[in-house]
Structures are given as structure tokens and as C-alpha cells.
Amino acid sequence: GGITATLLGGQTNPAVWRKKIEPTQKLYSWAMNNHWETNYRAYQDGIVTFRYALRPHKVFEPVAAMQFSTGLAQPLVVAAASASGEAAASPRLQLSSGKLIVQVLKPSDDGKAWMVSLFNPSAETQTTSLQWATPVKGMSYSNTGETALAPVNGDIVVAAQEVVTIRVEK
């Protein structure tokens, strides 16, 4: 509705922040400014490109929003998956829940397992199981060092806005 980012004292006093935005059809983009005592100059050299994507929706669906934004930021690269060019009969991994995002599916650094990172973009705790196209030896909760921690027994619980990493032994 207007340029409203000029809040004197806004950095130290959240009470001056806007509490509500009235319906409007005007959008302003002020992607770079130095009103917040940032550590960069008041001007930037060269051309800077910003791209925006708006998607009308009714009820906010966190998973759909994540999938939409990921599709724009990380478009799929099409390539043959096998020498024959035939598609696999089923995906390598499927989740029982459609309310979680697989952020990472990669071989472990030691080559002995798959590393799976699950993200819950919603405000509620979600549960899922992992279904694999080929049998796996076992699954454990893991850390960023890819260390197997507690074994996964039953469904995987992912709290609101949480990332959970699973180590899946091949």
C-alpha cells in the first residue's frame, strides 16, 4: 500500500512495527536499503537483478509454498538416469506423509548410507515413514556429521519448522 520501511527506532523498538496491513493491490519492492544500520554502503556498484513470483492462493499451504519456491530457485535438470534411458519402475524414496519436504537425499560421505533431511514447513508436528524401492539395512537419526545416533523405530516425528536428518544404511 505504501513505502513503510522508514521506522525511526524500529531496530531497537519493535513496538513501532506495523501490526496489520490493510488490503491493497499495490506492492513496493525495497530490496536494498541502509535504514537498519547494515554493514554495507548506501549504494551498490553494478546491475543487480531481482525476480519475483506471485502465486494466488486461498488457504496458505506450507508444503505447496515450499514446492513452488523450490521449483523456481532449483529448477529440475533433465538427464537420462540409466544407460538404456529407461525410467525406474518406482521412486527410490517415498514418504507416507505429503506434509513434509525432502530437502536432501544424497549418498553419505563414507558411501555406506543415504542421508535424508526432512523439513516440516507447517506449524504442526508431522509424522512419516520412509518407503524405499530397494531394501535397506537400517535407519538412524543423524547429525550434520552424518553420525548414526538413535535408531528409527516406527514413524519419524518432525516438529513444526524442524529439520530432521536420517542416516539410511544401504
KEKE-744533 format. One record per atom (N, C-alpha, C): residue number from 1; atom name; x, y, z. Coordinates in nm, 4 decimals, padded with zeros to 6 digits. Example, Ala and Ser with C-alpha at 12.3 -4.5 7.8 and 13.67 -1.06 7.14 Angstrom:
% residues 2
(1 'N' (01.3190 -00.5690 00.7800))
(1 'CA' (01.2300 -00.4500 00.7800))
(1 'C' (01.3200 -00.3300 00.7800))
(2 'N' (01.2850 -00.2250 00.7080))
(2 'CA' (01.3670 -00.1060 00.7140))
(2 'C' (01.2900 00.0030 00.7870))
END
This chain:
% residues 170
(1 'N' (00.0783 -00.1198 00.0000))
(1 'CA' (00.0000 00.0000 00.0000))
(1 'C' (00.0825 00.1262 00.0000))
(2 'N' (00.2069 00.1202 00.0427))
(2 'CA' (00.2910 00.2382 00.0502))
(2 'C' (00.4304 00.2016 00.0963))
(3 'N' (00.5204 00.2977 00.0926))
(3 'CA' (00.6560 00.2750 00.1429))
(3 'C' (00.6515 00.2989 00.2936))
(4 'N' (00.6713 00.1913 00.3679))
(4 'CA' (00.6514 00.1992 00.5127))
(4 'C' (00.7724 00.1500 00.5913))
(5 'N' (00.8865 00.1373 00.5272))
(5 'CA' (01.0039 00.0816 00.5938))
(5 'C' (01.0875 00.1869 00.6655))
(6 'N' (01.0401 00.3083 00.6716))
(6 'CA' (01.1180 00.4151 00.7347))
(6 'C' (01.0739 00.4332 00.8796))
(7 'N' (01.0942 00.3303 00.9602))
(7 'CA' (01.0529 00.3323 01.1004))
(7 'C' (01.1674 00.3826 01.1876))
(8 'N' (01.1587 00.5032 01.2324))
(8 'CA' (01.2625 00.5547 01.3201))
(8 'C' (01.2597 00.4776 01.4513))
(9 'N' (01.3731 00.4231 01.4905))
(9 'CA' (01.3823 00.3467 01.6134))
(9 'C' (01.3307 00.2053 01.6009))
(10 'N' (01.2970 00.1606 01.4801))
(10 'CA' (01.2403 00.0281 01.4612))
(10 'C' (01.3337 -00.0855 01.4956))
(11 'N' (01.4642 -00.0624 01.4839))
(11 'CA' (01.5592 -00.1695 01.5129))
(11 'C' (01.5616 -00.2022 01.6617))
(12 'N' (01.5454 -00.1022 01.7448))
(12 'CA' (01.5542 -00.1241 01.8890))
(12 'C' (01.4188 -00.1242 01.9583))
(13 'N' (01.3131 -00.0871 01.8854))
(13 'CA' (01.1815 -00.0782 01.9478))
(13 'C' (01.0763 -00.1449 01.8592))
(14 'N' (01.0537 -00.2757 01.8763))
(14 'CA' (00.9551 -00.3454 01.7937))
(14 'C' (00.8131 -00.2914 01.8090))
(15 'N' (00.7859 -00.2127 01.9087))
(15 'CA' (00.6509 -00.1584 01.9280))
(15 'C' (00.6094 -00.0682 01.8119))
(16 'N' (00.7063 -00.0130 01.7366))
(16 'CA' (00.6708 00.0748 01.6252))
(16 'C' (00.6438 -00.0027 01.4960))
(17 'N' (00.6678 -00.1336 01.4961))
(17 'CA' (00.6437 -00.2140 01.3761))
(17 'C' (00.4943 -00.2205 01.3466))
(18 'N' (00.4623 -00.2364 01.2190))
(18 'CA' (00.3220 -00.2478 01.1779))
(18 'C' (00.2625 -00.3753 01.2345))
(19 'N' (00.1421 -00.3657 01.2828))
(19 'CA' (00.0719 -00.4809 01.3380))
(19 'C' (-00.0248 -00.5409 01.2368))
(20 'N' (-00.0659 -00.4619 01.1382))
(20 'CA' (-00.1632 -00.5078 01.0402))
(20 'C' (-00.1376 -00.4355 00.9084))
(21 'N' (-00.1621 -00.5058 00.7999))
(21 'CA' (-00.1522 -00.4457 00.6671))
(21 'C' (-00.2913 -00.4516 00.6056))
(22 'N' (-00.3445 -00.3370 00.5718))
(22 'CA' (-00.4772 -00.3296 00.5104))
(22 'C' (-00.4722 -00.3880 00.3695))
(23 'N' (-00.5823 -00.4437 00.3211))
(23 'CA' (-00.5851 -00.4967 00.1842))
(23 'C' (-00.5466 -00.3881 00.0830))
(24 'N' (-00.4680 -00.4271 -00.0147))
(24 'CA' (-00.4224 -00.3337 -00.1164))
(24 'C' (-00.3845 -00.4106 -00.2422))
(25 'N' (-00.3759 -00.3400 -00.3540))
(25 'CA' (-00.3271 -00.4005 -00.4771))
(25 'C' (-00.1925 -00.3425 -00.5160))
(26 'N' (-00.1338 -00.2606 -00.4290))
(26 'CA' (-00.0031 -00.2012 -00.4563))
(26 'C' (00.1043 -00.2760 -00.3793))
(27 'N' (00.2095 -00.3138 -00.4508))
(27 'CA' (00.3255 -00.3768 -00.3886))
(27 'C' (00.4484 -00.2935 -00.4229))
(28 'N' (00.5295 -00.2659 -00.3228))
(28 'CA' (00.6540 -00.1947 -00.3444))
(28 'C' (00.7683 -00.2875 -00.3067))
(29 'N' (00.8746 -00.2835 -00.3831))
(29 'CA' (00.9928 -00.3634 -00.3525))
(29 'C' (01.1064 -00.2692 -00.3164))
(30 'N' (01.1541 -00.2838 -00.1958))
(30 'CA' (01.2677 -00.2040 -00.1500))
(30 'C' (01.3687 -00.3030 -00.0953))
(31 'N' (01.4335 -00.3730 -00.1889))
(31 'CA' (01.5172 -00.4875 -00.1527))
(31 'C' (01.6476 -00.4483 -00.0845))
(32 'N' (01.7005 -00.3311 -00.1153))
(32 'CA' (01.8264 -00.2889 -00.0525))
(32 'C' (01.8086 -00.1488 00.0032))
(33 'N' (01.8355 -00.1365 00.1325))
(33 'CA' (01.8326 -00.0053 00.1953))
(33 'C' (01.9350 -00.0059 00.3081))
(34 'N' (01.9640 00.1090 00.3620))
(34 'CA' (02.0578 00.1131 00.4749))
(34 'C' (01.9922 00.1789 00.5964))
(35 'N' (01.8621 00.1591 00.6118))
(35 'CA' (01.7912 00.2134 00.7277))
(35 'C' (01.8122 00.1301 00.8530))
(36 'N' (01.8671 00.0113 00.8394))
(36 'CA' (01.8753 -00.0806 00.9533))
(36 'C' (02.0182 -00.0944 01.0042))
(37 'N' (02.0974 00.0081 00.9847))
(37 'CA' (02.2358 00.0083 01.0321))
(37 'C' (02.3094 -00.1163 00.9854))
(38 'N' (02.2952 -00.1442 00.8549))
(38 'CA' (02.3604 -00.2611 00.7976))
(38 'C' (02.5077 -00.2323 00.7772))
(39 'N' (02.5806 -00.3351 00.7390))
(39 'CA' (02.7247 -00.3210 00.7227))
(39 'C' (02.7654 -00.3053 00.5766))
(40 'N' (02.6774 -00.2497 00.4928))
(40 'CA' (02.7187 -00.2219 00.3554))
(40 'C' (02.6882 -00.0767 00.3202))
(41 'N' (02.7535 -00.0320 00.2132))
(41 'CA' (02.7399 00.1073 00.1706))
(41 'C' (02.5964 00.1415 00.1347))
(42 'N' (02.5698 00.2686 00.1278))
(42 'CA' (02.4370 00.3168 00.0894))
(42 'C' (02.4123 00.2993 -00.0601))
(43 'N' (02.5134 00.2647 -00.1359))
(43 'CA' (02.4957 00.2383 -00.2781))
(43 'C' (02.5731 00.1113 -00.3128))
(44 'N' (02.5327 00.0473 -00.4219))
(44 'CA' (02.5987 -00.0740 -00.4690))
(44 'C' (02.6402 -00.0536 -00.6131))
(45 'N' (02.7581 -00.1037 -00.6493))
(45 'CA' (02.8066 -00.0933 -00.7868))
(45 'C' (02.7439 -00.2021 -00.8734))
(46 'N' (02.7289 -00.1722 -01.0006))
(46 'CA' (02.6829 -00.2713 -01.0968))
(46 'C' (02.5326 -00.2914 -01.0964))
(47 'N' (02.4910 -00.3772 -01.1864))
(47 'CA' (02.3491 -00.4068 -01.2026))
(47 'C' (02.3114 -00.5212 -01.1091))
(48 'N' (02.2029 -00.5042 -01.0394))
(48 'CA' (02.1501 -00.6084 -00.9517))
(48 'C' (02.0111 -00.6439 -01.0029))
(49 'N' (01.9872 -00.7729 -01.0238))
(49 'CA' (01.8593 -00.8174 -01.0762))
(49 'C' (01.7807 -00.8868 -00.9657))
(50 'N' (01.6544 -00.8517 -00.9512))
(50 'CA' (01.5638 -00.9163 -00.8582))
(50 'C' (01.4487 -00.9747 -00.9389))
(51 'N' (01.4098 -01.0951 -00.9052))
(51 'CA' (01.2962 -01.1594 -00.9714))
(51 'C' (01.1933 -01.1946 -00.8654))
(52 'N' (01.0684 -01.1776 -00.8978))
(52 'CA' (00.9600 -01.2042 -00.8045))
(52 'C' (00.8600 -01.2981 -00.8702))
(53 'N' (00.7983 -01.3803 -00.7917))
(53 'CA' (00.6916 -01.4674 -00.8400))
(53 'C' (00.5765 -01.4584 -00.7411))
(54 'N' (00.4604 -01.4263 -00.7917))
(54 'CA' (00.3400 -01.4202 -00.7091))
(54 'C' (00.2491 -01.5337 -00.7502))
(55 'N' (00.1929 -01.6011 -00.6515))
(55 'CA' (00.1033 -01.7122 -00.6800))
(55 'C' (-00.0242 -01.6948 -00.5986))
(56 'N' (-00.1334 -01.6668 -00.6660))
(56 'CA' (-00.2596 -01.6540 -00.5928))
(56 'C' (-00.2960 -01.7866 -00.5256))
(57 'N' (-00.3541 -01.7769 -00.4080))
(57 'CA' (-00.3975 -01.8974 -00.3366))
(57 'C' (-00.5099 -01.8591 -00.2422))
(58 'N' (-00.5786 -01.9585 -00.1922))
(58 'CA' (-00.6832 -01.9347 -00.0930))
(58 'C' (-00.6221 -01.9567 00.0445))
(59 'N' (-00.6287 -02.0754 00.0968))
(59 'CA' (-00.5695 -02.1070 00.2271))
(59 'C' (-00.4200 -02.1296 00.2082))
(60 'N' (-00.3391 -02.0786 00.2997))
(60 'CA' (-00.1941 -02.0985 00.2924))
(60 'C' (-00.1611 -02.2442 00.3196))
(61 'N' (-00.0897 -02.3059 00.2268))
(61 'CA' (-00.0436 -02.4436 00.2404))
(61 'C' (00.1093 -02.4408 00.2412))
(62 'N' (00.1735 -02.4630 00.3570))
(62 'CA' (00.3190 -02.4513 00.3662))
(62 'C' (00.3954 -02.5411 00.2695))
(63 'N' (00.3525 -02.6660 00.2518))
(63 'CA' (00.4234 -02.7566 00.1616))
(63 'C' (00.4129 -02.7080 00.0176))
(64 'N' (00.2945 -02.6654 -00.0251))
(64 'CA' (00.2764 -02.6150 -00.1615))
(64 'C' (00.3622 -02.4900 -00.1842))
(65 'N' (00.3707 -02.4027 -00.0849))
(65 'CA' (00.4534 -02.2820 -00.0970))
(65 'C' (00.6014 -02.3181 -00.1102))
(66 'N' (00.6470 -02.4165 -00.0305))
(66 'CA' (00.7867 -02.4608 -00.0389))
(66 'C' (00.8161 -02.5230 -00.1748))
(67 'N' (00.7244 -02.6071 -00.2232))
(67 'CA' (00.7455 -02.6713 -00.3521))
(67 'C' (00.7484 -02.5688 -00.4647))
(68 'N' (00.6617 -02.4688 -00.4584))
(68 'CA' (00.6584 -02.3636 -00.5597))
(68 'C' (00.7900 -02.2856 -00.5598))
(69 'N' (00.8351 -02.2423 -00.4421))
(69 'CA' (00.9575 -02.1623 -00.4349))
(69 'C' (01.0807 -02.2448 -00.4712))
(70 'N' (01.0846 -02.3713 -00.4292))
(70 'CA' (01.1977 -02.4566 -00.4641))
(70 'C' (01.2019 -02.4796 -00.6144))
(71 'N' (01.0861 -02.4966 -00.6761))
(71 'CA' (01.0811 -02.5154 -00.8211))
(71 'C' (01.1351 -02.3962 -00.8975))
(72 'N' (01.1186 -02.2765 -00.8427))
(72 'CA' (01.1724 -02.1564 -00.9073))
(72 'C' (01.3216 -02.1405 -00.8814))
(73 'N' (01.3639 -02.1705 -00.7582))
(73 'CA' (01.5040 -02.1494 -00.7202))
(73 'C' (01.5940 -02.2641 -00.7652))
(74 'N' (01.5393 -02.3846 -00.7751))
(74 'CA' (01.6174 -02.5023 -00.8116))
(74 'C' (01.5433 -02.5812 -00.9192))
(75 'N' (01.5357 -02.5286 -01.0409))
(75 'CA' (01.4605 -02.5998 -01.1451))
(75 'C' (01.5217 -02.7377 -01.1728))
(76 'N' (01.4361 -02.8311 -01.2111))
(76 'CA' (01.4832 -02.9660 -01.2400))
(76 'C' (01.5739 -02.9661 -01.3624))
(77 'N' (01.6750 -03.0521 -01.3572))
(77 'CA' (01.7633 -03.0737 -01.4701))
(77 'C' (01.7290 -03.2113 -01.5254))
(78 'N' (01.6924 -03.2179 -01.6516))
(78 'CA' (01.6529 -03.3443 -01.7123))
(78 'C' (01.7767 -03.4133 -01.7671))
(79 'N' (01.7928 -03.5397 -01.7266))
(79 'CA' (01.9049 -03.6195 -01.7745))
(79 'C' (01.8659 -03.7661 -01.7677))
(80 'N' (01.9238 -03.8477 -01.8544))
(80 'CA' (01.8971 -03.9913 -01.8511))
(80 'C' (01.9487 -04.0479 -01.7201))
(81 'N' (01.8684 -04.1336 -01.6560))
(81 'CA' (01.9064 -04.1911 -01.5270))
(81 'C' (01.9784 -04.3241 -01.5434))
(82 'N' (01.9715 -04.3838 -01.6593))
(82 'CA' (02.0403 -04.5104 -01.6835))
(82 'C' (02.0955 -04.5090 -01.8249))
(83 'N' (02.1867 -04.6007 -01.8508))
(83 'CA' (02.2474 -04.6076 -01.9829))
(83 'C' (02.1425 -04.6381 -02.0897))
(84 'N' (02.0404 -04.7172 -02.0539))
(84 'CA' (01.9371 -04.7520 -02.1509))
(84 'C' (01.8350 -04.6405 -02.1685))
(85 'N' (01.8332 -04.5447 -02.0744))
(85 'CA' (01.7382 -04.4351 -02.0820))
(85 'C' (01.6016 -04.4701 -02.0274))
(86 'N' (01.5851 -04.5912 -01.9741))
(86 'CA' (01.4562 -04.6326 -01.9190))
(86 'C' (01.4362 -04.5722 -01.7809))
(87 'N' (01.3140 -04.5365 -01.7531))
(87 'CA' (01.2803 -04.4800 -01.6225))
(87 'C' (01.2710 -04.5924 -01.5192))
(88 'N' (01.3004 -04.5600 -01.3948))
(88 'CA' (01.2879 -04.6569 -01.2861))
(88 'C' (01.1406 -04.6915 -01.2666))
(89 'N' (01.1136 -04.8137 -01.2208))
(89 'CA' (00.9760 -04.8581 -01.2001))
(89 'C' (00.9077 -04.7789 -01.0896))
(90 'N' (00.9833 -04.7411 -00.9873))
(90 'CA' (00.9276 -04.6614 -00.8779))
(90 'C' (01.0361 -04.5707 -00.8223))
(91 'N' (00.9980 -04.4628 -00.7562))
(91 'CA' (01.0985 -04.3721 -00.6997))
(91 'C' (01.1833 -04.4439 -00.5945))
(92 'N' (01.3058 -04.4006 -00.5794))
(92 'CA' (01.3966 -04.4579 -00.4798))
(92 'C' (01.3396 -04.4419 -00.3387))
(93 'N' (01.2779 -04.3262 -00.3111))
(93 'CA' (01.2260 -04.2963 -00.1780))
(93 'C' (01.0889 -04.2316 -00.1900))
(94 'N' (00.9977 -04.2735 -00.1043))
(94 'CA' (00.8672 -04.2094 -00.0934))
(94 'C' (00.8362 -04.1892 00.0545))
(95 'N' (00.7660 -04.0788 00.0844))
(95 'CA' (00.7213 -04.0515 00.2205))
(95 'C' (00.5754 -04.0919 00.2333))
(96 'N' (00.5369 -04.1386 00.3508))
(96 'CA' (00.3955 -04.1705 00.3729))
(96 'C' (00.3135 -04.0431 00.3942))
(97 'N' (00.3794 -03.9327 00.4282))
(97 'CA' (00.3112 -03.8048 00.4514))
(97 'C' (00.3406 -03.7087 00.3372))
(98 'N' (00.2383 -03.6392 00.2926))
(98 'CA' (00.2565 -03.5347 00.1914))
(98 'C' (00.2787 -03.3982 00.2526))
(99 'N' (00.2977 -03.3924 00.3848))
(99 'CA' (00.3118 -03.2644 00.4531))
(99 'C' (00.4549 -03.2339 00.4931))
(100 'N' (00.5487 -03.3117 00.4428))
(100 'CA' (00.6908 -03.2895 00.4698))
(100 'C' (00.7649 -03.2748 00.3381))
(101 'N' (00.8798 -03.2099 00.3427))
(101 'CA' (00.9641 -03.1869 00.2253))
(101 'C' (01.0948 -03.2633 00.2431))
(102 'N' (01.1358 -03.3374 00.1403))
(102 'CA' (01.2698 -03.3971 00.1405))
(102 'C' (01.3641 -03.2891 00.0900))
(103 'N' (01.4456 -03.2355 00.1795))
(103 'CA' (01.5396 -03.1309 00.1392))
(103 'C' (01.6668 -03.1899 00.0817))
(104 'N' (01.7076 -03.3037 00.1336))
(104 'CA' (01.8326 -03.3663 00.0891))
(104 'C' (01.8109 -03.5167 00.0771))
(105 'N' (01.8575 -03.5736 -00.0316))
(105 'CA' (01.8722 -03.7178 -00.0477))
(105 'C' (02.0039 -03.7360 -00.1206))
(106 'N' (02.1050 -03.7825 -00.0470))
(106 'CA' (02.2384 -03.7930 -00.1056))
(106 'C' (02.3122 -03.9104 -00.0445))
(107 'N' (02.4124 -03.9627 -00.1161))
(107 'CA' (02.4964 -04.0649 -00.0542))
(107 'C' (02.5752 -04.0034 00.0622))
(108 'N' (02.5967 -04.0826 00.1649))
(108 'CA' (02.6774 -04.0339 00.2776))
(108 'C' (02.8217 -04.0156 00.2312))
(109 'N' (02.8955 -03.9359 00.3056))
(109 'CA' (03.0352 -03.9098 00.2685))
(109 'C' (03.1180 -04.0377 00.2675))
(110 'N' (03.0851 -04.1348 00.3539))
(110 'CA' (03.1598 -04.2603 00.3563))
(110 'C' (03.1091 -04.3611 00.2538))
(111 'N' (03.0008 -04.3292 00.1814))
(111 'CA' (02.9478 -04.4154 00.0765))
(111 'C' (02.8709 -04.5365 00.1255))
(112 'N' (02.8460 -04.5462 00.2561))
(112 'CA' (02.7804 -04.6648 00.3118))
(112 'C' (02.6309 -04.6457 00.3373))
(113 'N' (02.5809 -04.5253 00.3162))
(113 'CA' (02.4421 -04.4967 00.3524))
(113 'C' (02.3862 -04.3858 00.2633))
(114 'N' (02.2557 -04.3649 00.2765))
(114 'CA' (02.1889 -04.2491 00.2188))
(114 'C' (02.1628 -04.1514 00.3318))
(115 'N' (02.1768 -04.0242 00.3047))
(115 'CA' (02.1418 -03.9202 00.4013))
(115 'C' (02.0146 -03.8523 00.3523))
(116 'N' (01.9151 -03.8460 00.4414))
(116 'CA' (01.7857 -03.7866 00.4082))
(116 'C' (01.7566 -03.6774 00.5093))
(117 'N' (01.7324 -03.5559 00.4620))
(117 'CA' (01.6908 -03.4468 00.5504))
(117 'C' (01.5465 -03.4124 00.5193))
(118 'N' (01.4630 -03.4165 00.6225))
(118 'CA' (01.3206 -03.3872 00.6096))
(118 'C' (01.2917 -03.2533 00.6757))
(119 'N' (01.2124 -03.1700 00.6091))
(119 'CA' (01.1738 -03.0397 00.6640))
(119 'C' (01.0232 -03.0339 00.6779))
(120 'N' (00.9785 -02.9828 00.7911))
(120 'CA' (00.8362 -02.9625 00.8158))
(120 'C' (00.8080 -02.8125 00.8081))
(121 'N' (00.7515 -02.7630 00.6977))
(121 'CA' (00.7255 -02.6197 00.6845))
(121 'C' (00.5998 -02.5728 00.7569))
(122 'N' (00.5249 -02.6654 00.8160))
(122 'CA' (00.3973 -02.6273 00.8766))
(122 'C' (00.4142 -02.5874 01.0232))
(123 'N' (00.3056 -02.5444 01.0840))
(123 'CA' (00.3044 -02.5029 01.2236))
(123 'C' (00.2653 -02.6175 01.3168))
(124 'N' (00.2418 -02.7375 01.2611))
(124 'CA' (00.2043 -02.8532 01.3412))
(124 'C' (00.3066 -02.9646 01.3243))
(125 'N' (00.3230 -03.0459 01.4277))
(125 'CA' (00.4095 -03.1629 01.4197))
(125 'C' (00.3537 -03.2600 01.3162))
(126 'N' (00.4425 -03.3218 01.2376))
(126 'CA' (00.4037 -03.4180 01.1343))
(126 'C' (00.4797 -03.5484 01.1565))
(127 'N' (00.4231 -03.6582 01.1105))
(127 'CA' (00.4916 -03.7873 01.1164))
(127 'C' (00.4935 -03.8484 00.9777))
(128 'N' (00.5947 -03.9318 00.9539))
(128 'CA' (00.6057 -04.0001 00.8256))
(128 'C' (00.6856 -04.1276 00.8437))
(129 'N' (00.6719 -04.2158 00.7475))
(129 'CA' (00.7627 -04.3290 00.7348))
(129 'C' (00.8301 -04.3149 00.5989))
(130 'N' (00.9431 -04.3814 00.5838))
(130 'CA' (01.0161 -04.3786 00.4575))
(130 'C' (00.9982 -04.5129 00.3893))
(131 'N' (00.9527 -04.5103 00.2640))
(131 'CA' (00.9404 -04.6322 00.1862))
(131 'C' (01.0472 -04.6299 00.0772))
(132 'N' (01.1293 -04.7340 00.0751))
(132 'CA' (01.2408 -04.7427 -00.0178))
(132 'C' (01.2096 -04.8428 -00.1289))
(133 'N' (01.2555 -04.8146 -00.2504))
(133 'CA' (01.2338 -04.9030 -00.3657))
(133 'C' (01.3134 -05.0322 -00.3497))
(134 'N' (01.4273 -05.0259 -00.2809))
(134 'CA' (01.5092 -05.1445 -00.2540))
(134 'C' (01.5268 -05.1562 -00.1031))
(135 'N' (01.5451 -05.2770 -00.0522))
(135 'CA' (01.5592 -05.2948 00.0928))
(135 'C' (01.6797 -05.2184 00.1487))
(136 'N' (01.6640 -05.1696 00.2715))
(136 'CA' (01.7737 -05.1018 00.3407))
(136 'C' (01.8039 -05.1792 00.4687))
(137 'N' (01.9267 -05.1653 00.5207))
(137 'CA' (01.9698 -05.2403 00.6394))
(137 'C' (01.9174 -05.1804 00.7684))
(138 'N' (01.9003 -05.0482 00.7721))
(138 'CA' (01.8527 -04.9845 00.8937))
(138 'C' (01.8546 -04.8335 00.8796))
(139 'N' (01.7828 -04.7672 00.9701))
(139 'CA' (01.7762 -04.6213 00.9680))
(139 'C' (01.8021 -04.5682 01.1080))
(140 'N' (01.8755 -04.4571 01.1141))
(140 'CA' (01.9059 -04.3917 01.2417))
(140 'C' (01.8905 -04.2420 01.2254))
(141 'N' (01.8509 -04.1780 01.3345))
(141 'CA' (01.8576 -04.0319 01.3357))
(141 'C' (02.0047 -03.9955 01.3262))
(142 'N' (02.0336 -03.8803 01.2670))
(142 'CA' (02.1721 -03.8423 01.2434))
(142 'C' (02.1911 -03.6948 01.2730))
(143 'N' (02.3171 -03.6543 01.2697))
(143 'CA' (02.3516 -03.5132 01.2845))
(143 'C' (02.4171 -03.4659 01.1559))
(144 'N' (02.4641 -03.3436 01.1539))
(144 'CA' (02.5245 -03.2903 01.0309))
(144 'C' (02.6574 -03.3565 00.9984))
(145 'N' (02.7168 -03.4269 01.0952))
(145 'CA' (02.8392 -03.5017 01.0700))
(145 'C' (02.8110 -03.6403 01.0139))
(146 'N' (02.6841 -03.6719 00.9878))
(146 'CA' (02.6392 -03.7984 00.9308))
(146 'C' (02.6614 -03.9173 01.0231))
(147 'N' (02.6697 -03.8919 01.1527))
(147 'CA' (02.6867 -03.9959 01.2529))
(147 'C' (02.5517 -04.0585 01.2851))
(148 'N' (02.5477 -04.1922 01.2894))
(148 'CA' (02.4251 -04.2610 01.3286))
(148 'C' (02.4047 -04.2409 01.4778))
(149 'N' (02.2868 -04.1926 01.5157))
(149 'CA' (02.2533 -04.1705 01.6562))
(149 'C' (02.1514 -04.2766 01.6976))
(150 'N' (02.0382 -04.2374 01.7472))
(150 'CA' (01.9342 -04.3326 01.7888))
(150 'C' (01.8705 -04.3993 01.6676))
(151 'N' (01.8393 -04.5285 01.6783))
(151 'CA' (01.7721 -04.5952 01.5659))
(151 'C' (01.6305 -04.5410 01.5460))
(152 'N' (01.5848 -04.5446 01.4225))
(152 'CA' (01.4472 -04.5061 01.3911))
(152 'C' (01.3603 -04.6286 01.4157))
(153 'N' (01.2685 -04.6172 01.5098))
(153 'CA' (01.1724 -04.7240 01.5388))
(153 'C' (01.0333 -04.6692 01.5137))
(154 'N' (00.9696 -04.7135 01.4079))
(154 'CA' (00.8369 -04.6632 01.3751))
(154 'C' (00.8454 -04.5359 01.2928))
(155 'N' (00.7409 -04.4539 01.3052))
(155 'CA' (00.7334 -04.3304 01.2273))
(155 'C' (00.8353 -04.2275 01.2748))
(156 'N' (00.8739 -04.1418 01.1829))
(156 'CA' (00.9652 -04.0314 01.2125))
(156 'C' (00.8790 -03.9098 01.2460))
(157 'N' (00.9050 -03.8488 01.3606))
(157 'CA' (00.8303 -03.7325 01.4057))
(157 'C' (00.9123 -03.6078 01.3745))
(158 'N' (00.8511 -03.5117 01.3052))
(158 'CA' (00.9187 -03.3868 01.2696))
(158 'C' (00.8349 -03.2723 01.3253))
(159 'N' (00.8892 -03.2010 01.4220))
(159 'CA' (00.8174 -03.0899 01.4843))
(159 'C' (00.7996 -02.9749 01.3849))
(160 'N' (00.7134 -02.8815 01.4198))
(160 'CA' (00.6875 -02.7649 01.3355))
(160 'C' (00.8171 -02.6906 01.3052))
(161 'N' (00.8385 -02.6583 01.1789))
(161 'CA' (00.9539 -02.5808 01.1319))
(161 'C' (01.0876 -02.6500 01.1612))
(162 'N' (01.0869 -02.7799 01.1815))
(162 'CA' (01.2081 -02.8529 01.2179))
(162 'C' (01.2645 -02.9281 01.0976))
(163 'N' (01.3955 -02.9499 01.1002))
(163 'CA' (01.4643 -03.0361 01.0033))
(163 'C' (01.5158 -03.1572 01.0799))
(164 'N' (01.4879 -03.2758 01.0285))
(164 'CA' (01.5358 -03.4000 01.0881))
(164 'C' (01.6196 -03.4712 00.9826))
(165 'N' (01.7378 -03.5187 01.0231))
(165 'CA' (01.8258 -03.5900 00.9307))
(165 'C' (01.8298 -03.7370 00.9697))
(166 'N' (01.8157 -03.8234 00.8689))
(166 'CA' (01.8141 -03.9679 00.8873))
(166 'C' (01.9280 -04.0286 00.8073))
(167 'N' (02.0006 -04.1214 00.8697))
(167 'CA' (02.1046 -04.1979 00.8017))
(167 'C' (02.0452 -04.3350 00.7707))
(168 'N' (02.0446 -04.3722 00.6442))
(168 'CA' (01.9851 -04.4975 00.5992))
(168 'C' (02.0952 -04.5872 00.5453))
(169 'N' (02.1234 -04.6941 00.6180))
(169 'CA' (02.2316 -04.7854 00.5774))
(169 'C' (02.1891 -04.8658 00.4561))
(170 'N' (02.2763 -04.8718 00.3560))
(170 'CA' (02.2471 -04.9436 00.2294))
(170 'C' (02.2543 -05.0937 00.2505))
END
